[in-house]
Amino acid sequence: MTRLVAFLRAVNVGGHVVRMEDLRVLFEELAFTDVATFIASGNVVFQCRAADERAIETRIERHLRKALGWEAATFVRTPASLAAIARYEPFPHAPANDDRSRSYVAFTREPPTAALRRSVEALATAQDELHVLDREIYWLSRVSMRESTVSGAALEKAVGGPVTLRNVNTVRRMVERFGLTDA
């Protein structure tokens, strides 16, 4: 069995409401085991027999579309990759007192091409720093999301596909709570 983590886009926002207990059951219907959710934003830890992340994403998306009636783009990561994401410090020059509650990770499907990377980096301002590494976009905002010109929609436009955002603290708490490691 392979342990994986899924991050779902558009769960409990914009009128797309699903209880976490219901989401757990939907994952179990896919024959996934040891399913657990973390906070009500579509974060799911589970075990399955397959290891092909892209195929699992597609399988989850199809099942959720049929069950919920709306698209929930899905981004699957291994415990090792999530542990590395949680450890990574994309803005080492940022003062230690910078508000880490305004640090985010945007999960994407594929590593952006050089052109798409430039599109993402072009969104940066004096208040918003962006850094791309592998399939993640790291965002440090020095203003609230409402005040920022960067948004999930802007990032999606820049990469040409869906993304889902999580606060870096959420990712770190998940790694700790579920014992997700490089091993």
N, C-alpha and C positions, 0 to 999 in steps of 0.2 A: 504494500500500500504506500502511496505517496501523499504526503501532507502538503496542502496548498492553501493559499490565501486568495480570495476574490474580493475585488473592490468594484462595487456597482455604481454606475452613474445614474443620477436622477431618482434616487430612492429617498422618499420622504421630503421631497422638495417639489414645487410646482404642481401640487395636487396629486402627485404619484405617491400615495401612502400605502405602506405595507408594514404590518407588525413584524417584529423580528422573529417571533415564534412562527408566524406563517412563512417567513423567508426560510427559516431552518427546515420546516417541513418540505418546502419546495425543493430544497437541495437534497433532502433525503429521498424524495421521489426520483431523483437521478441516480440513486444507488450510492450516493456519497455517505460516508459514515463519520462519526465523531464530529458532527456539524455544530459549530458554535458561532454566534453572532457577537459583534462588539459595537456598542452604541448603535443608535437608530439611523445610521447613514449608509447601510449597505456594505458592511465589512463582515466577511464570512471566512472562517477557518474550517477546513474539512479534509477528509482523506478520501482518496479514490484509487482505483486500479491503474488508470491511464496516467501518462506523464507528459503528454503533448499539450502544453499550455494553450496554444492557439485553438486546438480542437476542443478543449474543455471550455474555453471562453464561448465558442460558437454554440456548443451544446447547452450551456447555461442560458445564453441569450435567447435561443429558440424556445426553451422551456418556459422562461419567464415571460416572453412575449405572448405565448399561448395562455399561460395561467393568469397573467396580470392584465393583458390587453394593451401593453405599451412597451416600448423599447427600453431596455436597461443594459446599455453597453457595459461589458464586463472585462476586467483587467485582472489576470491571474499572475501571481508571483509565488516563487518558492520561498520557504522559510529563510534559506540562505540569502537570497536576493533581498528580501525584506529586512533582514538583519543588517545587511550592508547599506541599504538605504537609510535605515535608522541611525547608523553610525556615521554616515558621511556628513562632512561639514563643508557645504558648498560655498560658504561665505566666511572664510577664516579671518578676514580683515574686519568683519562687523564687530563693533564694540560688544563686550560681554553683556552690557546692560540692554542691548537691543531686545525688543519684545519678541521672544521666540513664539508667542502665541500668534504671531503674524508671519510665521514661516510655513510654507506649504510645499507639498509634493504633488505634481500633476502626473498621473500615470497615463502613458500612451501605449499604443499597440506595438509600434516598431520604433527603433531608434530613428530620429529625424535625420534626413539627408543634410548635407552641408547647407543647401539653400534654405531648407526649412529651419535649420538651426539659426541661421542668420535672421530669418523672419521672427523667430521667437525672441532672440536677443535684441532685435530692433524695438521690441515693446518696452524695454527697460527705460526707466526714468530716474530722476534723482531720488524718488521715493521708493521705487520698485526695482530690485535687482533680480535678474534671471540667470540661471545656469542650467545647461543641458548636459546630462550624463546618461548614456545608454538610453533606456526607454522612459526616463524620468526627467521632468522639468522641475527644478527647484526655484522657488519664488520667495524672496524676502521683501515684505512690504513694510514700510515705515508709517503707513497710514492705514485706516480701516479699509476693508474691501469696498465699501460704498464710495470712498474718496479716491480709490485707485483707478487708473485707466486700464490696468491689467484685470482680466477676468477669465473664468473658464471659457466663455464664448470667444474671447480674443485669442486665447491659447489654441482653441480648436481651429479657429480660422488660420492661425499661423502654421499649425502642423497639418492642416487639411484632413482632420479626422477627429473622432471623439477623444476626450480626455476626461478624467475625473480627478478632482482635487481632494486632498486630505491635509489636515494640519499635521505638521511634523510631530507634534506632541502626541497626536492620536496614533501615528505609526509607531512611535517609540513605546507607547503604553501597550500596544498590541504585541509587539515583540516581547516585552517583559511579561505581560499577562499570560501569553500562550507559550512562553519558553521557546520562541522561534530563534534558531541559531544557525550558524554556518555549517554545523555538523549534519 
